[in-house]
Amino acid sequence: MIVVTGGTGGLGGTTVEHLLERVPADRIGISARDTSKAQHFADRGVRVRQGSYEDPAALRNSFAGAEQVLLVSGNDPDADMVALHRNAIEAAVAAGARRILYTSQQGAVPGNPYRPSDVHIATEALLDDSGAAWTALRNGAYGPLDQVLGPWQRTGVIAQPQDGPVPYTDRADTAEAIAVLLAGDRSVDGPVDLTAPNAVTFDDLAEIASGLTGRPVERIVLDDEQWVADQIATGVPDQMARLMLSWYQAARAGYFAEAGPLLAELLGRPPRTAGERLAAHIAA
């Protein structure tokens, strides 16, 4: 059995959808904090059990019979995520899982100023010590582009802190590739990057957006502290603004610059580029 945590979330839920195209529903399980949100999967024959990283006993029950477990990383800045991930890893091992797949992050290496990197580095170390086979999926940034570009369609300006090259990756492509791995079509060990084929900067995206819209889109570099102050003024908590700033700082330092071929290999086709995603967003 393949058990997916976070199966009611964006990445986990899309992964389950792709799994249903590859393996029988009765070979798939979901561990969900709120099982009612996974009823649509239960109706299709997927096993749904309650489980959360805060409850090791419930996790062991939700992982029972699993040969593989997908641990979708938590992102609560106020929680001890390493300890919670340890709970999940230990529960998977106790359930007899032969492989644990974990959604890590591209650039999860020492020195990366983006703070979640420390959680991923520590979790990967726990996986290495677990005794189970493991895969750390160091996913390229797959959030909506407007989260990092800002309201450029309204303003005609990408006004953000200094950035660097990033292979912005489509979440649906990432989920499909994870499903390919879980379905057993291919197995990889240790940390691997899953990224779009090319890394681009905001300057590149401004040029692409200009071509797509037929009007100039300007790139303006904002001072870090002024950007943080502007974010706070719009209601973003100081802690969250500075967390996002550390992402820009990591990008400009080159921690996300490398684009790898594995995502395309798993998909059997080219992943969607940032330009294609921008075009789809504009057309929507």
NORNORTA-V239932 format. One record per pair of residues at least 24 apart in sequence whose C-alpha atoms are under 6 Angstrom apart, sorted by the first residue. I is the first residue (numbers start at 1). J is the second residue. Records with the same first field share a line. If there is no record, write none. Layout:
BEGIN
I->J + J
END
This chain:
BEGIN
1->27 + 28 + 66 + 67
2->28 + 29 + 66 + 68 + 69
3->28 + 29 + 30 + 69
4->30 + 69 + 70
5->30 + 31 + 71 + 72
6->72
8->38
11->175
14->175
15->175 + 176 + 179
18->176 + 179
19->179
31->62
53->84 + 88
56->87
60->91
63->95
64->95
66->97
67->97 + 98
68->97 + 99 + 100
69->100
70->101 + 102
71->102
72->103
73->103
82->119 + 123
98->132
99->132 + 133 + 134
100->134
101->134 + 135 + 136
102->136 + 137
103->137
104->136 + 137 + 138
105->138 + 139
106->138 + 139 + 140
107->255 + 256
113->246 + 250
114->246 + 247 + 250
134->189 + 190
135->189 + 190 + 191
136->190 + 191
137->192
138->192 + 193
139->193 + 194
140->169 + 194 + 195
141->168 + 169
142->169 + 170 + 171
156->217
157->217 + 218 + 219
158->219
159->220 + 221
160->221 + 222
161->221 + 222 + 224
162->221
163->248 + 251 + 252
164->201 + 251 + 252
165->199 + 200 + 201 + 257
166->199 + 200 + 256 + 257
167->195 + 196 + 198 + 199 + 259
168->274
169->195 + 196
177->266 + 267
194->263
195->259 + 260
196->271
197->259
198->259
199->257
END
